[in-house]
Amino acid sequence: MKATGIVRKVDELGRVVLPKELRTVLDIEIKDPIEIYVDDEYIILKKYNPSCILCESMKDLENVNGKNICKKCIEEL
């Protein structure tokens, strides 16, 4: 994990502001969805990019029983 040296306080509503520099580097725009993971004592934020659960492609996705699967993988199945 890479330290940034940036410290932010949690406000009374539980919000934390992501600094502009980080949003720019990670290509996070206003209203972009963010995934939240927990790993032991760490909270991990990741820009949400829906992709095929089999090949990780982001093209021609279809939702099958709550899972994203691309048309190519559907054809192969």
PyMOL commands that set and color helices and strands:
alter all, ss='L'
color gray80, all
select helices_A, chain A and resi 20-25+71-76
alter helices_A, ss='H'
color red, helices_A
select strands_A, chain A and resi 34-39+42-47+61-64+67-70
alter strands_A, ss='S'
color yellow, strands_A
deselect
rebuild
show_as cartoon
